[in-house]
């Protein structure tokens, strides 16, 4: 059986998720990462993790489609056995997400449902179905957003789902504590990735504005986030539970 700890990172093929997966591998943790459509990107991350000396695998997951979760976990079981020599994993990182920018007045029901399915309902039921496969003493890290604390017009629906995740995380921590499983929230500030069409990265006006309201005077990078998630999966973080850790460089203080 594998002696290494194993993390499952959703949306691990690019952006923040990729950085989380690589940061976990640096801590000596093996990684299963999921991708939505870009298999090549996911396999490139797997190769990078293997080069760093850890085991890794990539699986397709539609994070907002709960009907696919049973089949997904059947695949997880088989990958655990065949690639990792294990029957369970230790850390679940609920990172998969999309960005939809629309004012409250103009948000459609379709946009609302898509955000809810991926960011809230999907996380709720994916985690529920993962419970039998997570080792006692494991960790769950849910991703929120600075936007659940401060309000920037255009993110009413997205941020509301993240607010839901923050409340859900406390309930998970309370109810899973008997198994020694901790549940924490990491809430990134604005980060330069291709998220939401790369708005933060590619729009100079947006980038300058965010740098101006951030105590450390710049926009976040993926590398600012992954290490915090990895830390929460180490022994050093064993007494951190039910916390919301904002990783924003001090936005809107």
C-alpha positions as CSV (number, residue, x, y, z in Angstrom):
1,X,0.0,0.0,0.0
2,X,1.1,3.6,-0.6
3,X,2.6,5.4,2.3
4,X,2.3,8.8,0.6
5,X,-0.6,11.0,1.3
6,X,-2.8,11.6,-1.7
7,X,-4.7,14.8,-2.7
8,X,-7.6,15.1,-5.1
9,X,-7.6,18.6,-6.7
10,X,-10.6,19.5,-8.9
11,X,-9.8,21.9,-11.8
12,X,-6.1,21.1,-11.4
13,X,-5.0,21.4,-15.0
14,X,-4.5,25.2,-15.1
15,X,-4.5,28.4,-13.2
16,X,-4.7,28.2,-9.4
17,X,-5.5,24.5,-9.4
18,X,-2.3,23.7,-11.3
19,X,-0.3,25.7,-8.8
20,X,-2.0,23.9,-5.9
21,X,-1.3,20.5,-7.5
22,X,2.4,21.4,-8.0
23,X,2.7,22.9,-4.5
24,X,1.2,19.7,-2.9
25,X,3.7,17.6,-4.9
26,X,6.6,19.8,-3.5
27,X,5.4,18.8,0.0
28,X,5.7,15.1,-1.0
29,X,2.0,14.5,-1.6
30,X,0.7,12.5,-4.6
31,X,-2.0,14.1,-6.7
32,X,-5.1,13.1,-8.6
33,X,-6.2,16.2,-10.6
34,X,-9.4,16.7,-12.6
35,X,-9.9,18.7,-15.8
36,X,-13.1,19.7,-17.6
37,X,-12.1,19.6,-21.2
38,X,-8.3,20.2,-21.6
39,X,-6.8,16.8,-21.2
40,X,-3.5,17.8,-22.7
41,X,-3.0,20.5,-20.1
42,X,-3.9,18.1,-17.4
43,X,-1.4,15.4,-18.6
44,X,1.3,18.1,-18.8
45,X,0.7,18.9,-15.1
46,X,0.8,15.1,-14.3
47,X,4.2,14.9,-16.1
48,X,5.5,17.9,-14.2
49,X,4.5,16.3,-10.9
50,X,6.1,12.9,-11.8
51,X,9.3,14.8,-12.7
52,X,9.2,16.2,-9.2
53,X,9.2,12.6,-7.9
54,X,5.5,12.2,-6.9
55,X,2.8,10.0,-8.4
56,X,0.0,11.7,-10.3
57,X,-3.1,11.0,-12.4
58,X,-5.7,13.1,-14.3
59,X,-9.4,12.3,-14.6
60,X,-12.2,14.1,-16.5
61,X,-14.8,15.7,-14.2
62,X,-17.8,17.9,-15.0
63,X,-17.8,19.6,-11.6
64,X,-21.3,21.0,-12.0
65,X,-23.0,17.8,-13.2
66,X,-23.9,15.8,-10.1
67,X,-25.3,12.9,-12.2
68,X,-21.7,12.0,-13.3
69,X,-20.3,11.8,-9.8
70,X,-20.9,8.1,-9.2
71,X,-19.0,7.2,-12.4
72,X,-16.3,9.7,-11.5
73,X,-15.7,8.1,-8.1
74,X,-15.7,4.6,-9.6
75,X,-12.7,5.9,-11.7
76,X,-11.1,7.4,-8.7
77,X,-11.2,4.0,-6.9
78,X,-9.6,2.3,-9.8
79,X,-6.9,5.0,-10.2
80,X,-6.2,4.8,-6.5
81,X,-5.7,1.1,-6.7
82,X,-3.8,0.9,-10.0
83,X,-1.6,4.1,-9.9
84,X,-1.2,4.7,-6.2
85,X,-1.6,1.3,-4.5
86,X,-4.2,2.8,-2.2
87,X,-7.9,2.4,-1.5
88,X,-8.5,5.9,-0.1
89,X,-7.1,9.4,-0.4
90,X,-6.4,12.1,2.2
91,X,-7.1,15.6,1.0
92,X,-9.9,17.0,-1.1
93,X,-9.4,20.4,-2.7
94,X,-12.6,21.8,-4.2
95,X,-11.1,24.3,-6.6
96,X,-12.9,23.8,-9.9
97,X,-14.7,26.9,-11.0
98,X,-15.7,29.4,-13.7
99,X,-16.1,33.1,-13.7
100,X,-19.2,34.9,-15.0
101,X,-19.2,38.7,-14.9
102,X,-22.7,40.2,-15.0
103,X,-24.5,42.8,-13.0
104,X,-27.2,41.7,-10.6
105,X,-29.8,43.3,-12.9
106,X,-28.6,41.4,-15.9
107,X,-27.7,38.0,-14.5
108,X,-29.8,35.4,-16.3
109,X,-31.3,32.3,-14.6
110,X,-29.0,30.2,-16.9
111,X,-25.9,32.0,-15.6
112,X,-27.1,31.7,-12.0
113,X,-27.8,27.9,-12.4
114,X,-24.4,27.3,-14.0
115,X,-22.6,29.1,-11.2
116,X,-24.7,27.4,-8.5
117,X,-24.1,23.9,-10.0
118,X,-20.3,24.3,-10.3
119,X,-19.6,26.4,-7.2
120,X,-22.1,25.2,-4.7
121,X,-24.3,22.2,-5.5
122,X,-21.4,20.4,-7.2
123,X,-19.1,21.0,-4.2
124,X,-21.8,19.9,-1.8
125,X,-22.5,16.6,-3.4
126,X,-19.0,15.8,-4.7
127,X,-17.7,16.1,-1.1
128,X,-20.6,14.1,0.2
129,X,-19.9,11.3,-2.3
130,X,-16.1,11.5,-1.5
131,X,-16.6,10.9,2.2
132,X,-16.3,7.1,2.1
133,X,-13.0,7.5,0.1
134,X,-11.4,10.1,2.4
135,X,-9.2,8.7,5.2
136,X,-10.0,9.6,8.8
137,X,-7.7,12.5,9.8
138,X,-7.9,13.9,6.3
139,X,-8.4,17.5,5.1
140,X,-10.9,19.3,3.0
141,X,-10.1,22.7,1.5
142,X,-12.9,24.6,-0.2
143,X,-12.2,27.6,-2.4
144,X,-14.1,30.9,-1.8
145,X,-13.2,34.4,-2.9
146,X,-12.4,37.8,-1.5
147,X,-15.7,38.8,-3.2
148,X,-17.6,37.1,-0.4
149,X,-16.2,39.7,2.0
150,X,-16.1,42.9,-0.2
151,X,-18.4,43.7,-3.1
152,X,-17.3,44.5,-6.7
153,X,-20.2,45.0,-9.0
154,X,-20.6,42.2,-11.5
155,X,-20.2,39.2,-9.2
156,X,-23.5,39.0,-7.3
157,X,-24.3,35.4,-8.2
158,X,-20.7,34.1,-8.1
159,X,-20.0,35.7,-4.7
160,X,-23.3,34.5,-3.3
161,X,-22.3,30.9,-4.1
162,X,-19.0,31.5,-2.3
163,X,-20.8,32.9,0.7
164,X,-22.7,29.6,0.7
165,X,-19.5,27.6,0.6
166,X,-18.1,29.5,3.6
167,X,-21.2,28.6,5.7
168,X,-21.2,25.0,4.4
169,X,-17.5,24.6,5.3
170,X,-18.3,25.4,9.0
171,X,-21.0,22.8,9.0
172,X,-18.7,20.2,7.3
173,X,-16.1,20.9,9.9
174,X,-18.6,20.4,12.8
175,X,-20.0,17.2,11.4
176,X,-16.8,15.6,10.2
177,X,-14.8,16.5,13.3
178,X,-15.6,13.1,14.8
179,X,-13.5,11.5,12.0
180,X,-10.6,13.9,12.6
181,X,-11.2,15.6,9.2
182,X,-10.6,19.4,9.2
183,X,-12.4,21.7,6.7
184,X,-11.0,25.1,5.9
185,X,-11.7,27.8,3.3
186,X,-9.1,29.6,1.2
187,X,-10.4,32.8,-0.3
188,X,-8.1,34.2,-3.0
189,X,-8.2,37.9,-3.9
190,X,-7.9,38.9,-7.6
191,X,-5.4,36.7,-9.4
192,X,-3.7,37.0,-12.8
193,X,-5.0,33.8,-14.5
194,X,-7.2,33.1,-17.5
195,X,-10.2,32.9,-15.1
196,X,-13.2,34.9,-16.2
197,X,-11.6,35.5,-19.6
198,X,-8.3,36.7,-18.1
199,X,-9.9,40.0,-17.1
200,X,-7.5,40.7,-14.1
201,X,-4.5,39.6,-16.1
202,X,-5.1,41.3,-19.4
203,X,-7.1,44.4,-18.6
204,X,-4.5,47.1,-17.5
205,X,-7.2,49.3,-16.0
206,X,-8.6,46.5,-13.8
207,X,-5.1,45.3,-12.9
208,X,-4.0,48.9,-11.8
209,X,-7.2,49.3,-9.9
210,X,-6.7,46.1,-7.9
211,X,-3.1,46.9,-7.2
212,X,-4.2,50.3,-5.9
213,X,-6.7,48.7,-3.3
214,X,-4.2,46.0,-2.2
215,X,-1.9,46.7,0.8
216,X,1.0,45.0,-0.9
217,X,0.5,47.1,-4.0
218,X,0.1,44.4,-6.7
219,X,-2.3,41.9,-8.1
220,X,-2.0,38.2,-6.9
221,X,-0.3,35.5,-8.9
222,X,-1.2,31.7,-8.9
223,X,2.1,31.2,-6.9
224,X,0.7,33.2,-4.1
225,X,-2.1,30.7,-3.5
226,X,-1.0,27.1,-4.0
227,X,1.4,27.1,-1.1
228,X,-1.3,28.1,1.4
229,X,-3.5,25.2,0.2
230,X,-0.6,22.8,0.5
231,X,0.2,24.1,4.0
232,X,-3.3,23.3,5.1
233,X,-2.6,19.7,4.1
234,X,0.5,19.4,6.3
235,X,0.9,18.3,9.9
236,X,1.8,22.0,10.7
237,X,-1.9,22.9,10.0
238,X,-3.5,20.1,12.0
239,X,-5.2,22.4,14.5
240,X,-6.5,24.9,11.9
241,X,-10.2,24.1,11.4
242,X,-13.3,25.8,10.2
243,X,-11.3,28.9,9.2
244,X,-11.6,31.3,6.3
245,X,-8.1,32.2,5.2
246,X,-8.1,35.1,2.8
247,X,-5.1,35.2,0.6
248,X,-5.4,38.6,-1.1
249,X,-2.3,40.6,-0.2
250,X,-4.7,42.8,1.9
251,X,-7.4,43.9,-0.6
252,X,-9.9,46.5,0.4
253,X,-8.7,46.8,4.0
